[in-house]
Amino acid sequence: QVQLVESGGGLVQAGGSLRLSCAASGFTFSGDMMAWFRQAPGKEREFVASIDWTSTNTHYADSVKGRFTISRDNAKNTVYLQMNSLKPEDTGVYYCNKLAIRSRLPWGQGTPVTVSS
């Protein structure tokens, strides 16, 4: 059974930090670029960050560059998102999935992040 389970979200004040985790199971984790996405209230889901299999290449949305860091532990089939200097506009539900649209898996429940000003 394919599963993506996100965790680590919560309520934090502006300027604070959170570390999100995404545990993957039921599919071959190796070889695929993984990504984090987020969906703010009333908005469409958007790309946040991606990472390749070897962790050599990472990419970030302009809005989070310099503040967020994506990483992965292939032995644990887990992807992480370290979020620092959080802003109220970072509020939303955060999801992980494969980057490539053609390879997308069923979305998990996501983990909510709320940043208060």
Secondary structure, DSSP 8 states (H G I E B T S, - for coil): --EEEEE--EEEETT--EEEEEEEESS--TT--EEEEEE-TTS--EEEEEE-TTS--EEE-TTTTTTEEEEEEGGGTEEEEEE-S--GGG-EEEEEEESSGGG-------EEEEEE-
